């Protein structure tokens, strides 16, 4: 298949973006797993357990997104690119919904963070989810 220079440049840009998704997915997955097995992490708080599982699932989903994107671009498969767009949309919606759920369910009983006493923990968690969704 003959491609113009614009197609080749777009192909390389998409490959690099998918590689960034792979790296960020492995960081989220690694941080979630490390936080899950860390002895110093609070074990009795439901909010922390929920955020840990969300990080693990989100990291795994981001790695799948990266694999689908690289497969679709390198092999010129439209199925891989369709899966990339569907999974990106699902991940963005899940981030927004989970950020809002954690924020509204935790607004009454979340502990304050010691390093920033004026900000609630739920605001920081919602900020992480919404910023991840905005990047998508």
PALUM-997047 format. One line per 8 residues: number of its first residue (from 1); for each residue x, y, z of N, C-alpha, C, CB. Coordinates in steps of 0.02 Angstrom, whole numbers, plus 50000, padded with zeros to 5 digits. Glycine has a CB too. Layout:
N
NUM) X Y Z X Y Z X Y Z X Y Z ~ ...
end
This chain:
136
1) 50042 49942 50000 50000 50000 50000 50045 50062 50000 49952 49999 50060 ~ 50034 50106 49954 50074 50167 49948 50042 50221 49992 50078 50191 49873 ~ 50085 50253 50031 50061 50306 50076 50099 50370 50062 50069 50285 50150 ~ 50065 50425 50072 50099 50490 50065 50137 50504 50129 50047 50546 50048 ~ 50174 50558 50130 50213 50575 50189 50168 50592 50249 50259 50634 50174 ~ 50110 50620 50237 50065 50636 50292 50042 50573 50327 50003 50676 50266 ~ 50027 50521 50289 50006 50458 50319 50060 50426 50360 49983 50411 50266 ~ 50121 50430 50336 50177 50400 50372 50191 50439 50436 50240 50399 50328
9) 50188 50505 50432 50199 50546 50492 50145 50533 50544 50200 50622 50474 ~ 50082 50528 50522 50027 50514 50568 50035 50445 50599 49960 50518 50531 ~ 50060 50398 50560 50070 50330 50584 50122 50330 50641 50093 50283 50527 ~ 50177 50366 50631 50228 50368 50683 50205 50406 50745 50291 50400 50655 ~ 50165 50458 50735 50138 50495 50793 50092 50449 50833 50100 50558 50770 ~ 50050 50411 50800 50005 50366 50834 50043 50310 50870 49954 50336 50785 ~ 50096 50285 50840 50136 50234 50872 50167 50262 50936 50192 50208 50825 ~ 50193 50323 50933 50223 50353 50993 50171 50366 51047 50259 50418 50975
17) 50112 50387 51028 50059 50397 51078 50039 50331 51111 49998 50429 51046 ~ 50036 50278 51072 50019 50213 51100 50075 50188 51146 50006 50162 51044 ~ 50136 50204 51129 50192 50184 51173 50189 50223 51239 50259 50197 51138 ~ 50167 50286 51236 50158 50325 51298 50102 50293 51340 50141 50399 51281 ~ 50048 50270 51307 49995 50235 51344 50022 50172 51376 49937 50218 51297 ~ 50065 50135 51342 50095 50075 51371 50135 50093 51434 50141 50040 51320 ~ 50175 50144 51430 50217 50164 51487 50173 50188 51545 50267 50219 51466 ~ 50125 50232 51530 50081 50257 51583 50038 50201 51613 50036 50313 51556
25) 50016 50155 51572 49979 50098 51597 50020 50055 51644 49953 50055 51540 ~ 50083 50044 51626 50126 50004 51670 50142 50042 51735 50192 49986 51634 ~ 50147 50109 51731 50157 50149 51792 50096 50144 51837 50172 50223 51774 ~ 50036 50152 51810 49975 50147 51850 49968 50077 51879 49913 50164 51807 ~ 49979 50026 51838 49974 49957 51861 50025 49943 51916 49983 49908 51803 ~ 50086 49965 51905 50139 49954 51955 50125 49991 52019 50205 49974 51927 ~ 50102 50054 52014 50088 50092 52074 50029 50062 52112 50073 50165 52056 ~ 49977 50040 52076 49920 50008 52109 49939 49943 52144 49865 49995 52059
33) 49980 49902 52112 50002 49840 52143 50049 49853 52202 50037 49795 52091 ~ 50094 49902 52194 50139 49918 52249 50100 49944 52309 50190 49970 52227 ~ 50050 49986 52296 50009 50013 52349 49968 49959 52383 49963 50069 52323 ~ 49948 49908 52344 49907 49854 52370 49948 49810 52418 49880 49811 52313 ~ 50011 49797 52402 50052 49752 52443 50095 49789 52493 50096 49709 52400 ~ 50095 49856 52492 50136 49895 52538 50112 49886 52609 50135 49970 52519 ~ 50158 49873 52654 50140 49860 52724 50117 49923 52760 50199 49829 52761 ~ 50140 49982 52737 50123 50044 52771 50057 50074 52747 50178 50094 52761
41) 50027 50048 52694 49964 50075 52669 49907 50055 52715 49950 50049 52596 ~ 49859 50100 52724 49802 50083 52768 49760 50027 52738 49758 50146 52781 ~ 49749 49975 52777 49713 49916 52752 49639 49918 52769 49743 49853 52781 ~ 49618 49957 52817 49549 49954 52840 49505 50007 52809 49547 49961 52914 ~ 49531 50048 52764 49491 50101 52734 49465 50079 52666 49532 50167 52728 ~ 49400 50082 52656 49370 50061 52593 49389 50106 52535 49295 50058 52600 ~ 49398 50170 52548 49417 50217 52495 49484 50198 52465 49418 50289 52521 ~ 49533 50184 52508 49599 50166 52483 49598 50101 52445 49648 50162 52540
49) 49559 50053 52468 49554 49989 52432 49522 49999 52364 49514 49938 52474 ~ 49472 50041 52361 49439 50055 52297 49486 50089 52248 49376 50098 52307 ~ 49523 50139 52272 49570 50174 52229 49625 50128 52205 49599 50235 52265 ~ 49647 50083 52248 49699 50035 52227 49675 49991 52170 49719 49991 52287 ~ 49614 49965 52176 49587 49923 52123 49575 49963 52059 49523 49889 52145 ~ 49553 50025 52067 49542 50067 52008 49608 50079 51971 49510 50134 52028 ~ 49662 50092 52008 49727 50102 51977 49751 50039 51941 49778 50123 52029 ~ 49740 49982 51971 49761 49919 51940 49722 49906 51875 49752 49860 51989
57) 49656 49914 51878 49614 49903 51819 49628 49954 51765 49540 49903 51838 ~ 49636 50017 51785 49649 50069 51736 49717 50059 51703 49647 50138 51770 ~ 49767 50038 51741 49832 50024 51711 49830 49967 51662 49882 50009 51765 ~ 49794 49914 51679 49788 49857 51633 49750 49878 51570 49752 49798 51667 ~ 49697 49918 51578 49659 49940 51519 49701 49986 51475 49595 49977 51542 ~ 49742 50029 51505 49786 50072 51465 49838 50031 51427 49820 50123 51510 ~ 49862 49977 51456 49910 49935 51421 49876 49899 51363 49942 49884 51468 ~ 49814 49878 51372 49776 49846 51317 49764 49897 51262 49709 49817 51342
65) 49748 49959 51280 49738 50012 51231 49802 50022 51189 49718 50078 51265 ~ 49859 50023 51222 49922 50031 51186 49936 49975 51139 49978 50038 51235 ~ 49922 49913 51160 49933 49855 51116 49887 49857 51056 49923 49790 51156 ~ 49823 49873 51067 49775 49877 51011 49796 49932 50962 49704 49891 51037 ~ 49818 49988 50987 49839 50042 50943 49900 50025 50902 49851 50104 50983 ~ 49950 49996 50934 50011 49978 50898 49996 49924 50847 50066 49956 50946 ~ 49955 49875 50866 49936 49822 50819 49898 49852 50759 49892 49769 50853 ~ 49851 49896 50772 49812 49925 50717 49854 49968 50671 49756 49967 50745
73) 49901 50005 50699 49942 50049 50657 49994 50010 50618 49975 50103 50701 ~ 50029 49966 50651 50084 49930 50618 50060 49881 50565 50126 49894 50670 ~ 50005 49848 50578 49979 49799 50531 49925 49827 50484 49951 49740 50568 ~ 49910 49891 50490 49858 49923 50450 49791 49887 50457 49879 49925 50376 ~ 49774 49869 50518 49711 49835 50533 49661 49885 50562 49723 49777 50583 ~ 49604 49890 50529 49554 49936 50554 49521 49912 50618 49500 49947 50500 ~ 49521 49846 50629 49492 49820 50691 49531 49845 50752 49490 49743 50689 ~ 49597 49845 50748 49637 49869 50803 49626 49943 50816 49710 49857 50789
81) 49618 49982 50763 49605 50053 50771 49535 50066 50799 49614 50090 50705 ~ 49487 50025 50778 49419 50033 50806 49419 50015 50880 49369 49988 50768 ~ 49455 49962 50899 49460 49944 50969 49495 49998 51009 49498 49877 50977 ~ 49545 50030 50979 49580 50085 51011 49531 50142 51027 49637 50110 50968 ~ 49491 50161 50978 49444 50217 50990 49390 50198 51039 49413 50239 50924 ~ 49364 50137 51037 49312 50116 51084 49341 50113 51155 49284 50047 51064 ~ 49400 50084 51163 49429 50079 51230 49448 50148 51258 49490 50034 51228 ~ 49470 50193 51215 49485 50261 51239 49421 50296 51264 49517 50303 51182
89) 49367 50287 51228 49303 50317 51249 49279 50286 51315 49250 50309 51194 ~ 49285 50220 51321 49264 50186 51382 49307 50209 51441 49269 50110 51374 ~ 49373 50214 51430 49417 50235 51485 49403 50306 51506 49490 50228 51463 ~ 49389 50350 51459 49374 50420 51477 49309 50424 51517 49369 50463 51413 ~ 49257 50387 51495 49193 50388 51531 49200 50357 51601 49140 50350 51492 ~ 49238 50302 51606 49247 50270 51671 49285 50316 51718 49285 50203 51662 ~ 49335 50352 51693 49372 50398 51736 49327 50454 51762 49430 50428 51698 ~ 49287 50481 51719 49243 50536 51740 49192 50510 51791 49207 50566 51680
97) 49160 50454 51777 49109 50427 51822 49140 50407 51890 49075 50366 51791 ~ 49197 50372 51889 49227 50351 51952 49252 50410 51992 49284 50302 51939 ~ 49278 50460 51959 49300 50520 51995 49242 50554 52030 49333 50568 51948 ~ 49186 50559 51996 49127 50590 52027 49098 50547 52083 49074 50604 51975 ~ 49096 50482 52073 49069 50437 52125 49112 50441 52188 49067 50365 52099 ~ 49177 50438 52180 49221 50442 52239 49214 50511 52272 49295 50430 52219 ~ 49210 50563 52233 49204 50630 52261 49139 50639 52301 49207 50683 52206 ~ 49083 50618 52273 49019 50629 52306 49008 50580 52364 48962 50623 52257
105) 49033 50519 52359 49025 50471 52414 49072 50485 52471 49035 50400 52389 ~ 49127 50518 52457 49178 50527 52508 49179 50597 52536 49245 50511 52479 ~ 49135 50640 52514 49139 50710 52536 49126 50719 52611 49089 50752 52497 ~ 49092 50673 52643 49076 50680 52713 49127 50646 52759 49008 50651 52727 ~ 49153 50588 52740 49192 50549 52789 49263 50533 52767 49157 50485 52802 ~ 49293 50571 52722 49362 50560 52703 49408 50598 52750 49375 50581 52630 ~ 49465 50567 52767 49511 50604 52810 49548 50658 52771 49562 50555 52842 ~ 49569 50708 52806 49608 50762 52774 49679 50736 52762 49610 50826 52819
113) 49711 50759 52709 49779 50740 52695 49826 50780 52740 49797 50750 52620 ~ 49876 50749 52771 49918 50786 52818 49959 50841 52786 49963 50739 52854 ~ 49983 50832 52724 50026 50883 52693 49987 50941 52665 50067 50852 52640 ~ 49922 50933 52653 49881 50988 52628 49815 50989 52666 49868 50980 52551 ~ 49814 51018 52726 49755 51014 52769 49694 51050 52741 49771 51041 52836 ~ 49702 51095 52693 49644 51131 52669 49607 51093 52613 49664 51200 52644 ~ 49639 51043 52583 49607 51005 52529 49585 50937 52553 49656 50998 52469 ~ 49526 50917 52533 49501 50852 52552 49531 50798 52507 49424 50850 52548
121) 49535 50738 52532 49562 50682 52493 49518 50668 52433 49569 50620 52536 ~ 49454 50677 52440 49408 50663 52385 49420 50711 52327 49336 50666 52408 ~ 49437 50773 52342 49451 50822 52289 49514 50801 52250 49460 50892 52318 ~ 49564 50776 52285 49625 50754 52251 49612 50692 52208 49680 50739 52302 ~ 49572 50645 52233 49556 50585 52194 49517 50604 52133 49517 50535 52237 ~ 49468 50648 52140 49428 50670 52082 49472 50707 52033 49370 50713 52104 ~ 49519 50746 52056 49565 50781 52012 49607 50734 51970 49609 50828 52051 ~ 49630 50679 52002 49670 50629 51965 49628 50597 51911 49697 50575 52014
129) 49566 50577 51927 49524 50544 51877 49505 50591 51820 49462 50518 51910 ~ 49487 50653 51837 49466 50700 51785 49525 50722 51742 49433 50761 51817 ~ 49584 50728 51771 49642 50746 51729 49662 50689 51683 49701 50766 51774 ~ 49655 50627 51706 49669 50570 51662 49618 50567 51605 49667 50505 51702 ~ 49555 50580 51622 49503 50581 51569 49515 50637 51520 49434 50587 51600 ~ 49538 50694 51544 49551 50750 51499 49609 50735 51452 49566 50814 51538 ~ 49658 50697 51475 49714 50678 51432 49692 50630 51377 49769 50646 51473 ~ 49640 50592 51391 49616 50544 51340 49581 50582 51285 49569 50491 51372
end
